[in-house]
Amino acid sequence: MRFRYRFALQLLTVLCLTCLSGFSTASAIDCPSCEDLNFCTIDSCDTTFGTCRHDPRSCDDGNPCTADVCLNSLANAGQCNHTNLAAGTACDDGNSCTLGDACSSGSCVGNPQPPGTACNDENSCTTGDSCDASGLCVGTVLPAGASCDDSSACTSGDTCAPGPGGAMVCQGSPSSCDDADPCTQDTCDPGTGQCGHAPINCNDGNVCTTDTCDPASGGCVRTPSPGSCSDGRRCTVGDSCSGGNCFPGSPKNCDDLVGCTDDSCSEFLGDPGGCVHTPNDSRCPPDSPCGDWFCLGANIGGGNTLGGCANRRRNGFFNCDGNVCRPDECQANVCVYPTGPPNTGPCDDNNPCTINDRCGSSDYLCHGTPVSCDDGDACTTDSCNATGQCVHQPNGGGGTCGVGACQRTATCPEICVPGTPAPEACNGIDDDCNGLIDDLGTTTAMARRTISARRAAAPVPANGPSPIALTASRKCVSLELRNRRSATAWTTTATEKWTRGTPPVAWESASAP
């Protein structure tokens, strides 16, 4: 126990000397970038010397049943990985009340001993140690000042005394191992009592410095060291030391000597050296009927490659012109047509409106039978559209059109055309096809035609109007009255009526012209 206290005191002294050695009134010296792209190092700047430190990252979880490693990859970014040791691996759970300690699912597990089983709590200031019901080793505490043994050859005069937290512990006077050298870490072997004087570790993990200890102060001294180094980057070569730090060299040449690849360097992708080689088909010859070129990404030699490019259609490739009805093949990367009859098998004329396509027997062409879209309806125009579907569009034929004397009737697929209008006459027919019957209008010519037609049909007697006037329309009667009155110079009245015979026959009244 005395050894542990003495060791802690010596370690604290060394650390303080190291801190004091770096304390100076001089200005801090900046470092260049200390990033070494190693996720498993802790990068920092020693501003006393202006040099970088790269200390390993600790992943120790204190579990005896795990293997602890740092994952130095872009995906894991320096995360610690704790892999369980195989089940049954021997371990120590630190409890003397268990036996057969072994790893199980990443934990150290032992077999508990029955309560009362003798044990050792590793404290010589207790006596009668035994396992209690909870599986812990406990003993009877000796009084302060009682003689004890801390099991260390590096202490003497061991006695029991209250320790940190009030627990009774065995303490002895530590043996001195001080060699008066501030550049050594003085220790004592508790098993033998022999002193050790290991040099203080001043290694900063920087290959561009020579690290030593100052014998006067015990502090670490960083002396720049020339030579080659690695800046941790995969895409630089020829890195070198300068002023105690590693500086990148020239960019890495990733040319793979393959003409059709795009070559670059990546710090995290590509091959282990960082080079990335991306195939680029556009760097290959243009395609042709006998040349379907692509980038292999490597020079494999042979007649089928050109700067890493390969041709999928080599000599002997058939149907190089895309016409299955014409025999052809690639020869020397050219599509040729050997003499011979056409192929007569099935083909595709790329027309969705044909079926049963087959190669012609003499013209090297593909022929299909047109799809029938006839729906048997004379009033539709039938066709096949670009998707091979039948379309039935009404053609506008058939039906009745026109009015009056112009009305006509047609049968599909004939288009109905109205007749030609004629001058209107007082005949009970819509001659001019305007939807009105005997609509003569007010023109003098129309009136004369109507009266002439009536007189020709039935001459007017001297003592009265023509009998035909009794069945004519009001318009036609008005016109004849006007003519009759004008010819005989009768008196004009608004409501004059003519009568004839017994009983009288009414005559249409009309206004004077």
GUDOTOR-771828 format. One record per residue (C-alpha): residue number from 1; residue in three letters; z, x, y. Coordinates in nm, 3 decimals, decimal comma, always signed. Layout:
% GUDOTOR-771828
   k   r      zz      xx      yy
 NUM ALA       Z       X       Y
...
***
This chain:
% GUDOTOR-771828
   k   r      zz      xx      yy
   1 MET  +0,000  +0,000  +0,000
   2 ARG  +0,077  +0,287  +0,236
   3 PHE  -0,268  +0,419  +0,173
   4 ARG  -0,428  +0,098  +0,296
   5 TYR  -0,238  +0,101  +0,625
   6 ARG  -0,312  +0,469  +0,679
   7 PHE  -0,681  +0,423  +0,599
   8 ALA  -0,708  +0,137  +0,847
   9 LEU  -0,542  +0,348  +1,117
  10 GLN  -0,778  +0,641  +1,052
  11 LEU  -1,085  +0,416  +1,058
  12 LEU  -0,976  +0,262  +1,388
  13 THR  -0,929  +0,611  +1,533
  14 VAL  -1,279  +0,719  +1,428
  15 LEU  -1,434  +0,404  +1,574
  16 CYS  -1,253  +0,455  +1,903
  17 LEU  -1,368  +0,817  +1,925
  18 THR  -1,723  +0,704  +1,858
  19 CYS  -1,701  +0,446  +2,134
  20 LEU  -1,550  +0,697  +2,378
  21 SER  -1,820  +0,952  +2,299
  22 GLY  -2,079  +0,702  +2,419
  23 PHE  -1,889  +0,620  +2,736
  24 SER  -2,035  +0,797  +3,031
  25 THR  -2,090  +0,748  +3,398
  26 ALA  -2,460  +0,820  +3,337
  27 SER  -2,701  +0,528  +3,370
  28 ALA  -2,805  +0,348  +3,053
  29 ILE  -3,139  +0,454  +2,913
  30 ASP  -3,375  +0,176  +2,813
  31 CYS  -3,567  +0,185  +2,487
  32 PRO  -3,923  +0,080  +2,421
  33 SER  -3,960  -0,223  +2,196
  34 CYS  -3,732  -0,171  +1,897
  35 GLU  -3,895  -0,446  +1,690
  36 ASP  -3,996  -0,287  +1,359
  37 LEU  -4,126  -0,617  +1,211
  38 ASN  -3,875  -0,572  +0,930
  39 PHE  -3,678  -0,895  +0,901
  40 CYS  -3,408  -0,719  +0,701
  41 THR  -3,302  -0,477  +0,973
  42 ILE  -3,099  -0,540  +1,286
  43 ASP  -3,288  -0,371  +1,568
  44 SER  -3,100  -0,253  +1,874
  45 CYS  -3,117  +0,008  +2,148
  46 ASP  -2,871  +0,296  +2,181
  47 THR  -2,873  +0,311  +2,559
  48 THR  -2,682  +0,639  +2,559
  49 PHE  -2,988  +0,819  +2,431
  50 GLY  -3,259  +0,553  +2,483
  51 THR  -3,339  +0,546  +2,110
  52 CYS  -3,374  +0,257  +1,869
  53 ARG  -3,140  +0,169  +1,583
  54 HIS  -3,248  -0,014  +1,269
  55 ASP  -2,938  -0,105  +1,071
  56 PRO  -2,974  -0,285  +0,735
  57 ARG  -2,884  -0,652  +0,735
  58 SER  -2,594  -0,726  +0,498
  59 CYS  -2,632  -1,020  +0,262
  60 ASP  -2,312  -0,968  +0,060
  61 ASP  -2,148  -1,308  +0,009
  62 GLY  -1,842  -1,162  -0,169
  63 ASN  -1,925  -1,356  -0,486
  64 PRO  -1,925  -1,139  -0,800
  65 CYS  -2,157  -1,390  -0,971
  66 THR  -2,454  -1,365  -0,734
  67 ALA  -2,717  -1,097  -0,671
  68 ASP  -2,760  -1,077  -0,294
  69 VAL  -3,088  -0,961  -0,133
  70 CYS  -3,261  -0,994  +0,203
  71 LEU  -3,609  -1,150  +0,194
  72 ASN  -3,843  -0,952  +0,416
  73 SER  -4,136  -1,189  +0,454
  74 LEU  -4,285  -1,415  +0,719
  75 ALA  -4,202  -1,724  +0,517
  76 ASN  -3,834  -1,631  +0,474
  77 ALA  -3,786  -1,431  +0,797
  78 GLY  -3,498  -1,218  +0,674
  79 GLN  -3,300  -1,494  +0,506
  80 CYS  -3,045  -1,391  +0,247
  81 ASN  -3,108  -1,498  -0,109
  82 HIS  -2,817  -1,533  -0,350
  83 THR  -2,938  -1,556  -0,709
  84 ASN  -2,685  -1,664  -0,970
  85 LEU  -2,617  -1,407  -1,239
  86 ALA  -2,680  -1,509  -1,597
  87 ALA  -2,418  -1,740  -1,749
  88 GLY  -2,158  -1,539  -1,941
  89 THR  -2,181  -1,227  -1,721
  90 ALA  -1,833  -1,071  -1,709
  91 CYS  -1,649  -1,096  -1,375
  92 ASP  -1,300  -1,096  -1,226
  93 ASP  -1,165  -1,403  -1,051
  94 GLY  -0,861  -1,205  -0,922
  95 ASN  -0,616  -1,430  -1,109
  96 SER  -0,409  -1,268  -1,386
  97 CYS  -0,335  -1,617  -1,523
  98 THR  -0,687  -1,649  -1,657
  99 LEU  -0,857  -1,463  -1,940
 100 GLY  -1,220  -1,410  -2,041
 101 ASP  -1,352  -1,443  -1,686
 102 ALA  -1,731  -1,503  -1,687
 103 CYS  -2,000  -1,631  -1,453
 104 SER  -2,104  -1,994  -1,478
 105 SER  -2,352  -2,152  -1,232
 106 GLY  -2,278  -1,883  -0,975
 107 SER  -1,898  -1,903  -0,999
 108 CYS  -1,647  -1,679  -1,174
 109 VAL  -1,445  -1,894  -1,415
 110 GLY  -1,162  -1,791  -1,652
 111 ASN  -0,959  -1,964  -1,921
 112 PRO  -0,618  -2,074  -1,779
 113 GLN  -0,309  -1,951  -1,963
 114 PRO  -0,020  -2,185  -2,045
 115 PRO  +0,262  -2,210  -1,787
 116 GLY  +0,526  -1,942  -1,846
 117 THR  +0,277  -1,683  -1,966
 118 ALA  +0,370  -1,336  -1,838
 119 CYS  +0,138  -1,205  -1,566
 120 ASN  +0,120  -0,953  -1,282
 121 ASP  +0,086  -1,067  -0,920
 122 GLU  +0,012  -0,706  -0,813
 123 ASN  +0,324  -0,704  -0,593
 124 SER  +0,602  -0,467  -0,704
 125 CYS  +0,843  -0,651  -0,474
 126 THR  +0,854  -0,941  -0,718
 127 THR  +0,999  -0,949  -1,068
 128 GLY  +0,966  -1,178  -1,369
 129 ASP  +0,607  -1,272  -1,288
 130 SER  +0,474  -1,570  -1,488
 131 CYS  +0,205  -1,837  -1,465
 132 ASP  +0,310  -2,165  -1,310
 133 ALA  +0,175  -2,514  -1,377
 134 SER  -0,101  -2,473  -1,117
 135 GLY  -0,232  -2,160  -1,293
 136 LEU  -0,105  -1,910  -1,034
 137 CYS  +0,097  -1,596  -1,100
 138 VAL  +0,436  -1,608  -0,920
 139 GLY  +0,754  -1,400  -0,939
 140 THR  +1,104  -1,367  -0,796
 141 VAL  +1,103  -1,183  -0,463
 142 LEU  +1,323  -0,869  -0,438
 143 PRO  +1,539  -0,818  -0,129
 144 ALA  +1,428  -0,599  +0,163
 145 GLY  +1,501  -0,232  +0,106
 146 ALA  +1,472  -0,260  -0,270
 147 SER  +1,295  +0,032  -0,432
 148 CYS  +0,938  -0,039  -0,539
 149 ASP  +0,607  +0,129  -0,624
 150 ASP  +0,288  +0,049  -0,435
 151 SER  +0,086  +0,223  -0,710
 152 SER  -0,058  +0,471  -0,460
 153 ALA  -0,020  +0,847  -0,496
 154 CYS  -0,086  +0,872  -0,126
 155 THR  +0,256  +0,729  -0,025
 156 SER  +0,622  +0,822  -0,083
 157 GLY  +0,962  +0,656  -0,035
 158 ASP  +0,826  +0,311  -0,122
 159 THR  +1,059  +0,018  -0,041
 160 CYS  +1,025  -0,356  -0,002
 161 ALA  +0,981  -0,484  +0,353
 162 PRO  +0,848  -0,800  +0,518
 163 GLY  +0,476  -0,771  +0,569
 164 PRO  +0,225  -0,970  +0,776
 165 GLY  +0,301  -1,338  +0,745
 166 GLY  +0,658  -1,272  +0,628
 167 ALA  +0,576  -1,201  +0,264
 168 MET  +0,776  -0,921  +0,101
 169 VAL  +0,551  -0,623  +0,023
 170 CYS  +0,596  -0,268  -0,097
 171 GLN  +0,547  -0,009  +0,177
 172 GLY  +0,563  +0,369  +0,164
 173 SER  +0,517  +0,657  +0,404
 174 PRO  +0,152  +0,770  +0,399
 175 SER  +0,063  +1,128  +0,317
 176 SER  -0,128  +1,309  +0,591
 177 CYS  -0,491  +1,400  +0,521
 178 ASP  -0,584  +1,481  +0,879
 179 ASP  -0,813  +1,787  +0,889
 180 ALA  -0,827  +1,782  +1,270
 181 ASP  -1,206  +1,738  +1,253
 182 PRO  -1,320  +1,434  +1,453
 183 CYS  -1,650  +1,438  +1,265
 184 THR  -1,493  +1,358  +0,929
 185 GLN  -1,348  +1,041  +0,788
 186 ASP  -1,016  +1,148  +0,632
 187 THR  -0,910  +0,952  +0,326
 188 CYS  -0,666  +0,981  +0,037
 189 ASP  -0,744  +0,892  -0,325
 190 PRO  -0,464  +0,651  -0,426
 191 GLY  -0,509  +0,746  -0,790
 192 THR  -0,474  +1,122  -0,752
 193 GLY  -0,330  +1,166  -0,405
 194 GLN  -0,613  +1,403  -0,319
 195 CYS  -0,746  +1,405  +0,037
 196 GLY  -1,114  +1,352  +0,116
 197 HIS  -1,304  +1,441  +0,432
 198 ALA  -1,645  +1,269  +0,426
 199 PRO  -1,872  +1,323  +0,729
 200 ILE  -1,892  +1,037  +0,971
 201 ASN  -2,219  +0,846  +0,917
 202 CYS  -2,430  +0,881  +1,233
 203 ASN  -2,758  +0,769  +1,076
 204 ASP  -2,927  +0,518  +1,310
 205 GLY  -3,214  +0,442  +1,073
 206 ASN  -3,458  +0,598  +1,321
 207 VAL  -3,676  +0,874  +1,171
 208 CYS  -3,759  +0,995  +1,521
 209 THR  -3,405  +1,119  +1,585
 210 THR  -3,193  +1,388  +1,426
 211 ASP  -2,843  +1,240  +1,410
 212 THR  -2,538  +1,465  +1,431
 213 CYS  -2,171  +1,440  +1,521
 214 ASP  -2,031  +1,609  +1,831
 215 PRO  -1,738  +1,820  +1,700
 216 ALA  -1,568  +1,802  +2,035
 217 SER  -1,560  +1,426  +2,067
 218 GLY  -1,647  +1,294  +1,723
 219 GLY  -1,930  +1,092  +1,877
 220 CYS  -2,282  +1,071  +1,738
 221 VAL  -2,561  +1,264  +1,909
 222 ARG  -2,929  +1,158  +1,886
 223 THR  -3,176  +1,441  +1,923
 224 PRO  -3,545  +1,343  +1,947
 225 SER  -3,744  +1,467  +1,650
 226 PRO  -4,125  +1,506  +1,654
 227 GLY  -4,351  +1,407  +1,369
 228 SER  -4,511  +1,107  +1,211
 229 CYS  -4,342  +0,773  +1,165
 230 SER  -4,414  +0,409  +1,101
 231 ASP  -4,371  +0,149  +1,375
 232 GLY  -4,341  -0,121  +1,107
 233 ARG  -4,679  -0,268  +1,193
 234 ARG  -4,951  -0,286  +0,930
 235 CYS  -5,234  -0,286  +1,180
 236 THR  -5,173  +0,057  +1,332
 237 VAL  -5,227  +0,403  +1,184
 238 GLY  -5,125  +0,749  +1,295
 239 ASP  -4,793  +0,636  +1,445
 240 SER  -4,596  +0,925  +1,591
 241 CYS  -4,255  +1,005  +1,736
 242 SER  -4,209  +1,059  +2,108
 243 GLY  -3,882  +1,082  +2,297
 244 GLY  -3,685  +0,973  +1,993
 245 ASN  -3,885  +0,657  +1,930
 246 CYS  -4,184  +0,564  +1,716
 247 PHE  -4,501  +0,468  +1,902
 248 PRO  -4,806  +0,293  +1,748
 249 GLY  -5,119  +0,488  +1,679
 250 SER  -5,477  +0,362  +1,670
 251 PRO  -5,583  +0,021  +1,532
 252 LYS  -5,646  +0,012  +1,160
 253 ASN  -6,011  +0,008  +1,052
 254 CYS  -6,048  -0,285  +0,810
 255 ASP  -6,423  -0,254  +0,757
 256 ASP  -6,485  -0,325  +0,388
 257 LEU  -6,851  -0,217  +0,416
 258 VAL  -6,957  -0,567  +0,310
 259 GLY  -7,217  -0,686  +0,558
 260 CYS  -7,140  -1,059  +0,539
 261 THR  -6,762  -1,053  +0,593
 262 ASP  -6,569  -1,084  +0,918
 263 ASP  -6,307  -0,809  +0,900
 264 SER  -5,977  -0,816  +1,089
 265 CYS  -5,617  -0,706  +1,054
 266 SER  -5,311  -0,931  +1,040
 267 GLU  -4,946  -0,830  +1,044
 268 PHE  -4,853  -1,105  +0,800
 269 LEU  -5,173  -1,217  +0,620
 270 GLY  -5,442  -1,052  +0,413
 271 ASP  -5,404  -0,774  +0,158
 272 PRO  -5,090  -0,553  +0,142
 273 GLY  -5,245  -0,332  +0,407
 274 GLY  -5,293  -0,624  +0,647
 275 CYS  -5,674  -0,640  +0,625
 276 VAL  -5,840  -0,981  +0,612
 277 HIS  -6,201  -1,017  +0,494
 278 THR  -6,345  -1,364  +0,560
 279 PRO  -6,686  -1,445  +0,401
 280 ASN  -6,942  -1,560  +0,659
 281 ASP  -7,256  -1,725  +0,516
 282 SER  -7,429  -1,705  +0,854
 283 ARG  -7,457  -1,328  +0,807
 284 CYS  -7,679  -1,385  +0,502
 285 PRO  -8,059  -1,446  +0,501
 286 PRO  -8,170  -1,799  +0,596
 287 ASP  -8,211  -2,048  +0,314
 288 SER  -8,553  -2,122  +0,166
 289 PRO  -8,676  -2,323  -0,133
 290 CYS  -8,607  -2,022  -0,352
 291 GLY  -8,326  -1,869  -0,148
 292 ASP  -7,990  -2,047  -0,122
 293 TRP  -7,787  -1,757  +0,019
 294 PHE  -7,410  -1,731  +0,046
 295 CYS  -7,154  -1,454  +0,102
 296 LEU  -6,981  -1,326  -0,211
 297 GLY  -6,733  -1,122  -0,008
 298 ALA  -6,799  -0,808  -0,210
 299 ASN  -7,081  -0,571  -0,294
 300 ILE  -7,134  -0,615  -0,666
 301 GLY  -7,472  -0,443  -0,684
 302 GLY  -7,784  -0,569  -0,857
 303 GLY  -8,100  -0,728  -0,724
 304 ASN  -7,929  -1,053  -0,632
 305 THR  -7,711  -0,916  -0,353
 306 LEU  -7,786  -0,816  +0,001
 307 GLY  -7,490  -0,689  +0,202
 308 GLY  -7,253  -0,895  -0,010
 309 CYS  -7,485  -1,198  -0,009
 310 ALA  -7,603  -1,365  -0,328
 311 ASN  -7,885  -1,609  -0,402
 312 ARG  -7,798  -1,916  -0,606
 313 ARG  -8,168  -1,985  -0,674
 314 ARG  -8,302  -1,691  -0,864
 315 ASN  -8,632  -1,635  -1,039
 316 GLY  -8,698  -1,907  -1,292
 317 PHE  -8,530  -2,176  -1,085
 318 PHE  -8,730  -2,498  -1,125
 319 ASN  -8,802  -2,781  -0,881
 320 CYS  -8,789  -2,546  -0,586
 321 ASP  -8,997  -2,778  -0,362
 322 GLY  -8,781  -3,084  -0,434
 323 ASN  -9,071  -3,275  -0,598
 324 VAL  -8,986  -3,342  -0,963
 325 CYS  -9,337  -3,472  -1,025
 326 ARG  -9,496  -3,133  -0,963
 327 PRO  -9,415  -2,844  -1,197
 328 ASP  -9,295  -2,538  -1,001
 329 GLU  -9,058  -2,244  -1,025
 330 CYS  -8,926  -1,954  -0,820
 331 GLN  -9,095  -1,620  -0,870
 332 ALA  -8,996  -1,324  -0,653
 333 ASN  -8,803  -1,567  -0,428
 334 VAL  -9,124  -1,769  -0,369
 335 CYS  -9,192  -2,121  -0,496
 336 VAL  -9,512  -2,117  -0,707
 337 TYR  -9,703  -2,394  -0,887
 338 PRO  -9,828  -2,306  -1,234
 339 THR -10,139  -2,489  -1,351
 340 GLY -10,073  -2,786  -1,573
 341 PRO -10,048  -3,164  -1,583
 342 PRO  -9,797  -3,349  -1,364
 343 ASN  -9,458  -3,443  -1,495
 344 THR  -9,458  -3,807  -1,603
 345 GLY  -9,089  -3,879  -1,622
 346 PRO  -8,859  -4,083  -1,400
 347 CYS  -8,828  -3,989  -1,032
 348 ASP  -8,701  -4,122  -0,704
 349 ASP  -8,945  -4,213  -0,426
 350 ASN  -8,651  -4,248  -0,183
 351 ASN  -8,758  -4,607  -0,115
 352 PRO  -8,476  -4,856  -0,176
 353 CYS  -8,730  -5,138  -0,196
 354 THR  -8,892  -5,012  -0,516
 355 ILE  -8,770  -5,001  -0,877
 356 ASN  -8,871  -4,824  -1,197
 357 ASP  -8,993  -4,513  -1,008
 358 ARG  -9,202  -4,277  -1,221
 359 CYS  -9,428  -3,981  -1,157
 360 GLY  -9,797  -4,060  -1,130
 361 SER -10,026  -3,934  -1,400
 362 SER -10,262  -3,748  -1,167
 363 ASP -10,139  -3,721  -0,808
 364 TYR  -9,800  -3,540  -0,847
 365 LEU  -9,640  -3,826  -0,652
 366 CYS  -9,353  -4,062  -0,731
 367 HIS  -9,447  -4,429  -0,751
 368 GLY  -9,222  -4,735  -0,772
 369 THR  -9,275  -5,108  -0,820
 370 PRO  -9,199  -5,305  -0,501
 371 VAL  -8,898  -5,534  -0,523
 372 SER  -8,999  -5,906  -0,507
 373 CYS  -8,820  -6,091  -0,226
 374 ASP  -9,021  -6,418  -0,251
 375 ASP  -8,774  -6,711  -0,224
 376 GLY  -9,046  -6,977  -0,277
 377 ASP  -8,990  -7,121  +0,070
 378 ALA  -9,311  -7,142  +0,282
 379 CYS  -9,101  -7,171  +0,598
 380 THR  -8,950  -6,817  +0,567
 381 THR  -9,101  -6,471  +0,600
 382 ASP  -8,959  -6,259  +0,313
 383 SER  -8,906  -5,881  +0,332
 384 CYS  -8,692  -5,593  +0,198
 385 ASN  -8,477  -5,399  +0,450
 386 ALA  -8,385  -5,030  +0,465
 387 THR  -8,086  -5,079  +0,233
 388 GLY  -8,291  -5,251  -0,037
 389 GLN  -8,163  -5,600  +0,046
 390 CYS  -8,398  -5,901  +0,064
 391 VAL  -8,422  -6,073  +0,404
 392 HIS  -8,557  -6,430  +0,450
 393 GLN  -8,641  -6,493  +0,817
 394 PRO  -8,754  -6,845  +0,929
 395 ASN  -9,119  -6,820  +1,041
 396 GLY  -9,113  -7,119  +1,286
 397 GLY  -9,380  -7,314  +1,090
 398 GLY  -9,397  -7,688  +1,012
 399 GLY  -9,243  -7,985  +1,198
 400 THR  -9,359  -8,220  +1,480
 401 CYS  -9,437  -8,113  +1,837
 402 GLY  -9,576  -8,266  +2,158
 403 VAL  -9,542  -8,621  +2,302
 404 GLY  -9,774  -8,915  +2,359
 405 ALA -10,136  -8,854  +2,275
 406 CYS -10,053  -8,479  +2,231
 407 GLN  -9,811  -8,527  +1,943
 408 ARG  -9,902  -8,332  +1,626
 409 THR  -9,748  -8,263  +1,283
 410 ALA  -9,782  -7,934  +1,086
 411 THR  -9,690  -7,819  +0,735
 412 CYS  -9,536  -7,468  +0,668
 413 PRO  -9,643  -7,201  +0,711
 414 GLU  -9,879  -7,355  +0,973
 415 ILE  -9,740  -7,339  +1,329
 416 CYS  -9,730  -7,676  +1,507
 417 VAL  -9,951  -7,681  +1,823
 418 PRO  -9,947  -7,986  +2,063
 419 GLY -10,280  -8,158  +2,152
 420 THR -10,463  -8,125  +2,487
 421 PRO -10,353  -8,376  +2,760
 422 ALA -10,620  -8,628  +2,896
 423 PRO -10,631  -8,824  +3,225
 424 GLU -10,392  -9,120  +3,220
 425 ALA -10,556  -9,470  +3,180
 426 CYS -10,415  -9,824  +3,168
 427 ASN -10,433  -9,845  +2,790
 428 GLY -10,069  -9,847  +2,676
 429 ILE -10,092  -9,474  +2,576
 430 ASP  -9,936  -9,161  +2,727
 431 ASP -10,275  -8,990  +2,775
 432 ASP -10,153  -8,702  +2,994
 433 CYS  -9,859  -8,626  +2,756
 434 ASN  -9,588  -8,630  +3,024
 435 GLY  -9,364  -8,880  +2,844
 436 LEU  -9,470  -9,180  +3,062
 437 ILE  -9,714  -9,453  +2,953
 438 ASP  -9,983  -9,578  +3,203
 439 ASP  -9,827  -9,375  +3,482
 440 LEU -10,139  -9,369  +3,711
 441 GLY  -9,987  -9,214  +4,015
 442 THR -10,121  -9,304  +4,369
 443 THR -10,452  -9,128  +4,386
 444 THR -10,762  -9,332  +4,471
 445 ALA -10,964  -9,172  +4,193
 446 MET -10,713  -9,283  +3,929
 447 ALA -10,715  -9,641  +4,064
 448 ARG -11,095  -9,661  +4,062
 449 ARG -11,113  -9,540  +3,703
 450 THR -10,862  -9,798  +3,591
 451 ILE -11,032 -10,092  +3,768
 452 SER -11,376  -9,988  +3,644
 453 ALA -11,246  -9,979  +3,292
 454 ARG -11,098 -10,329  +3,321
 455 ARG -11,408 -10,484  +3,476
 456 ALA -11,625 -10,339  +3,207
 457 ALA -11,401 -10,495  +2,946
 458 ALA -11,376 -10,842  +3,111
 459 PRO -11,567 -10,932  +3,434
 460 VAL -11,359 -11,117  +3,696
 461 PRO -11,473 -11,484  +3,759
 462 ALA -11,541 -11,601  +4,114
 463 ASN -11,237 -11,830  +4,129
 464 GLY -10,970 -11,603  +3,973
 465 PRO -10,865 -11,268  +3,837
 466 SER -10,972 -11,112  +3,509
 467 PRO -10,781 -11,239  +3,204
 468 ILE -10,714 -10,878  +3,105
 469 ALA -10,486 -10,844  +3,406
 470 LEU -10,237 -11,077  +3,236
 471 THR -10,154 -10,814  +2,974
 472 ALA -10,168 -10,500  +3,189
 473 SER  -9,876 -10,315  +3,337
 474 ARG  -9,740 -10,395  +3,680
 475 LYS  -9,901 -10,082  +3,820
 476 CYS -10,240 -10,162  +3,683
 477 VAL -10,211 -10,526  +3,815
 478 SER -10,116 -10,404  +4,160
 479 LEU -10,424 -10,186  +4,175
 480 GLU -10,661 -10,466  +4,067
 481 LEU -10,511 -10,713  +4,312
 482 ARG -10,560 -10,464  +4,587
 483 ASN -10,922 -10,420  +4,492
 484 ARG -10,984 -10,794  +4,454
 485 ARG -10,832 -10,883  +4,791
 486 SER -11,021 -10,614  +4,970
 487 ALA -11,354 -10,734  +4,823
 488 THR -11,312 -11,103  +4,924
 489 ALA -11,125 -11,045  +5,252
 490 TRP -10,838 -11,267  +5,143
 491 THR -10,526 -11,289  +5,355
 492 THR -10,270 -11,025  +5,271
 493 THR  -9,919 -11,147  +5,189
 494 ALA  -9,631 -10,982  +5,017
 495 THR  -9,575 -11,251  +4,750
 496 GLU  -9,911 -11,421  +4,705
 497 LYS  -9,973 -11,570  +4,358
 498 TRP -10,289 -11,687  +4,191
 499 THR -10,302 -11,981  +3,955
 500 ARG -10,568 -12,109  +3,722
 501 GLY -10,583 -12,411  +3,507
 502 THR -10,316 -12,660  +3,417
 503 PRO -10,041 -12,575  +3,360
 504 PRO -10,058 -12,288  +3,608
 505 VAL -10,058 -11,937  +3,477
 506 ALA  -9,839 -11,703  +3,682
 507 TRP -10,001 -11,399  +3,831
 508 GLU  -9,812 -11,086  +3,913
 509 SER  -9,713 -11,066  +4,280
 510 ALA  -9,802 -10,754  +4,466
 511 SER  -9,774 -10,614  +4,809
 512 ALA -10,082 -10,572  +5,018
 513 PRO -10,245 -10,233  +5,023
***
